[in-house]
Amino acid sequence: MAETEYDAIVLGGGPGGYVCAIRLAQLGVKTLCVEEEEFGGVCLNWGCIPSKALIANAHFVEKSKHIADHGIAVSGVSVDVGKMQTWKNGIIKKLTGGVRGLVKSNGGTTLDGRGKLIANDTVEVTLKDGSKQVVKAKKAIVVATGSATIQVPGFEFDGKKIIGAREAVSLQQIPKRLVVIGGGVIGLELGMVYQSFGSQLTVVEMTNNLLPGIDPDCVKVVEKTLTKRGATVLKGARAEKYENNPDGSVSVIVTVDGKQQKVEADVVLVAVGMKPRGKGIGLEELGVTVDQRGFVPTNEYCETNVKGIFAIGDVSGAPMLAHKASKEGEVAAEVIAGHHAGKDWVTIPGIVFTDPEVATVGITEAQAKEQGLTAKTGKFPFSVLGRAMSIGETEGFVKVVTDTKSGRVLGIHIVGPNASDLISEGALALETVATAEDLALTIHPHPTLGESLMEAAAASIGKAVHMMNR
Ligand SMILES: Cc1cc2nc3c(=O)[nH]c(=O)nc-3n(C[C@H](O)[C@H](O)[C@H](O)COP(=O)(O)OP(=O)(O)OC[C@H]3O[C@@H](n4cnc5c(N)ncnc54)[C@H](O)[C@@H]3O)c2cc1C
């Protein structure tokens, strides 16, 4: 007989849910983790990891195009899409199997099926064969159901010509002409991948800016690379509908400045964001607040308005990022196990894995102004950094925003090589309430890209050495 009573039930096995289940089990809480599709969630199956595998390959291709000046001749670079997909799928399999194994080896139980709350302490699970199993949670239920792709009216997915990110990471052919609807993080990351593999790229963005919310100076550098590589970027542009052409391609009708134009495409990637999956799982029936968009609001302990029902990850609110989901998973687990824990972080770093990468933590100079703070910015360009020159990646800069009164670092914004790795130092600086002087006085090994953080911090307090102080 299958076990039917647990201390805690986690609904969803993504980076929020599986981390929560592992931590609960480690803390001695008898835990069941229910997953409808595959452990690892969006992140491991078709989000963070698969996209980054393809992005890494795109970097190799780009590198091969620009290395002749260094005296390295590379010829005959080609992309074997089938092999690449097999390689990428191998990574996914290893990771998803690994996390399922970790839940179990820590003492948790996994169940494959779709869960729905039918009482404050009860979940009904529809198993893969259609049968139902009812399980009870004595202490808590954690909703970690994540998010799903938003569809645009008129561009319903057909899985071939009109696709979302899920299909885009598994294409078996490089589209000759790719139209990306949405100039946000996912659209630009995946658009640039296929651009490097040879697609003629058009980005259609409804607002007047790519990567809304990101430091505009950083965005400019990415946009310059995009267009230098031949992409057409249509801003303030609305994708209205598409027409099928006799040769199997489509014409996308786009309105820009009140005028309609046709953009020809073999594949259209719709990347306008993700919507939380808080509806249809029994929450509202139990009095749990679910907002209009489908988010499930929580307090600092990750608990919803109904005692004993928790929500974490994408479903609980922005930013929709894997590391935020996992951290909330740990917090919820510790609270349920009776430990002191809470959402007490200072900052959540964000990364855009475009080429070059953008990574940010904390606030921008403009946001500092809005908050009534007086801030000074120190900016250090990679073009004058020895390490950046020696790896042939001199595009971009590090910008440190410093509070002039306290000297505290308020934000760090990086566009350039390995920005995704460099930003962790920035996150630590903000979490530890470091001053720009702390960063500037910390000896950074030479020659490294990390020296750019030290120099930018020094520049923000007028003490830069390797460039003129302003
Ligand atoms: C293309 C792409 C690239 C991305 N890249 C990054 C990146 O580089 N870095 C980053 O931080 N974030 C990235 N993200 C976002 C990241 O994937 C999400 O923030 C993260 O996966 C959220 O984790 P989660 O556990 O909240 O939800 P999810 O990963 O969505 O997992 C939820 C799980 O719950 C399951 N589920 C849903 N409903 C039920 C139910 N009723 N019963 C049982 N199971 C259910 C789902 O099947 C799913 O497995 C990317 C997203 C996409 C689409």
The ligand as a Tripos MOL2 file, in Angstrom:
@<TRIPOS>MOLECULE
LIG
   53    58     1     0     0
SMALL
NO_CHARGES

@<TRIPOS>ATOM
      1 C1         14.3000   29.5820  -21.7370 C.3       1 LIG1
      2 C2         14.4250   29.9370  -20.2790 C.ar      1 LIG1
      3 C3         15.6660   30.2410  -19.7710 C.ar      1 LIG1
      4 C4         15.8120   30.5520  -18.4220 C.ar      1 LIG1
      5 N1         17.0550   30.8490  -17.9660 N.ar      1 LIG1
      6 C5         17.2270   31.1510  -16.6670 C.ar      1 LIG1
      7 C6         18.5210   31.4310  -16.1530 C.ar      1 LIG1
      8 O1         19.5210   31.4210  -16.8720 O.2       1 LIG1
      9 N2         18.6430   31.7050  -14.8360 N.ar      1 LIG1
     10 C7         17.5620   31.7300  -13.9910 C.ar      1 LIG1
     11 O2         17.7270   31.9870  -12.8070 O.2       1 LIG1
     12 N3         16.3230   31.4750  -14.4610 N.ar      1 LIG1
     13 C8         16.1360   31.1820  -15.7630 C.ar      1 LIG1
     14 N4         14.8740   30.8870  -16.2250 N.ar      1 LIG1
     15 C9         13.7550   30.9080  -15.2650 C.3       1 LIG1
     16 C10        13.7390   29.6220  -14.4130 C.3       1 LIG1
     17 O3         13.6350   28.5090  -15.2660 O.3       1 LIG1
     18 C11        12.6040   29.6630  -13.4320 C.3       1 LIG1
     19 O4         12.6790   30.8440  -12.6670 O.3       1 LIG1
     20 C12        12.6410   28.4680  -12.4870 C.3       1 LIG1
     21 O5         12.5670   27.2650  -13.1970 O.3       1 LIG1
     22 C13        11.4940   28.5590  -11.4910 C.3       1 LIG1
     23 O6         11.5200   27.4630  -10.6600 O.3       1 LIG1
     24 P1         10.1850   26.9260   -9.9580 P.3       1 LIG1
     25 O7         10.5990   25.7500   -9.1330 O.co2     1 LIG1
     26 O8          9.4880   28.0380   -9.3000 O.co2     1 LIG1
     27 O9          9.2470   26.4780  -11.1350 O.3       1 LIG1
     28 P2          9.4220   25.5110  -12.3940 P.3       1 LIG1
     29 O10        10.8200   25.3600  -12.7860 O.co2     1 LIG1
     30 O11         8.4390   26.0290  -13.3810 O.co2     1 LIG1
     31 O12         8.9410   24.1150  -11.8390 O.3       1 LIG1
     32 C14         7.6120   23.8740  -11.4850 C.3       1 LIG1
     33 C15         7.3570   22.3920  -11.6120 C.3       1 LIG1
     34 O13         6.0720   22.1100  -11.0840 O.3       1 LIG1
     35 C16         5.4270   21.1470  -11.8840 C.3       1 LIG1
     36 N5          3.9890   21.3150  -11.6830 N.ar      1 LIG1
     37 C17         3.2100   22.3520  -12.0640 C.ar      1 LIG1
     38 N6          1.9470   22.1600  -11.6490 N.ar      1 LIG1
     39 C18         1.9270   20.9880  -10.9830 C.ar      1 LIG1
     40 C19         0.9370   20.2490  -10.3010 C.ar      1 LIG1
     41 N7         -0.3130   20.7180  -10.2100 N.pl3     1 LIG1
     42 N8          1.2660   19.0660   -9.7260 N.ar      1 LIG1
     43 C20         2.5410   18.6020   -9.8130 C.ar      1 LIG1
     44 N9          3.5320   19.2520  -10.4350 N.ar      1 LIG1
     45 C21         3.2270   20.4340  -11.0060 C.ar      1 LIG1
     46 C22         5.8820   21.4700  -13.2940 C.3       1 LIG1
     47 O14         5.7800   20.3550  -14.1380 O.3       1 LIG1
     48 C23         7.3300   21.8940  -13.0550 C.3       1 LIG1
     49 O15         8.2220   20.8160  -13.1770 O.3       1 LIG1
     50 C24        14.6820   30.5610  -17.5670 C.ar      1 LIG1
     51 C25        13.4280   30.2450  -18.0660 C.ar      1 LIG1
     52 C26        13.2920   29.9360  -19.4070 C.ar      1 LIG1
     53 C27        11.9370   29.5900  -19.9380 C.3       1 LIG1
@<TRIPOS>BOND
     1     1     2 1
     2     2     3 ar
     3     2    52 ar
     4     3     4 ar
     5     4     5 ar
     6     4    50 ar
     7     5     6 ar
     8     6     7 ar
     9     6    13 1
    10     7     8 2
    11     7     9 ar
    12     9    10 ar
    13    10    11 2
    14    10    12 ar
    15    12    13 ar
    16    13    14 ar
    17    14    15 1
    18    14    50 ar
    19    15    16 1
    20    16    17 1
    21    16    18 1
    22    18    19 1
    23    18    20 1
    24    20    21 1
    25    20    22 1
    26    22    23 1
    27    23    24 1
    28    24    25 2
    29    24    26 1
    30    24    27 1
    31    27    28 1
    32    28    29 2
    33    28    30 1
    34    28    31 1
    35    31    32 1
    36    32    33 1
    37    33    34 1
    38    33    48 1
    39    34    35 1
    40    35    36 1
    41    35    46 1
    42    36    37 ar
    43    36    45 ar
    44    37    38 ar
    45    38    39 ar
    46    39    40 ar
    47    39    45 ar
    48    40    41 1
    49    40    42 ar
    50    42    43 ar
    51    43    44 ar
    52    44    45 ar
    53    46    47 1
    54    46    48 1
    55    48    49 1
    56    50    51 ar
    57    51    52 ar
    58    52    53 1
@<TRIPOS>SUBSTRUCTURE
     1 LIG1         1 GROUP 0 **** ****
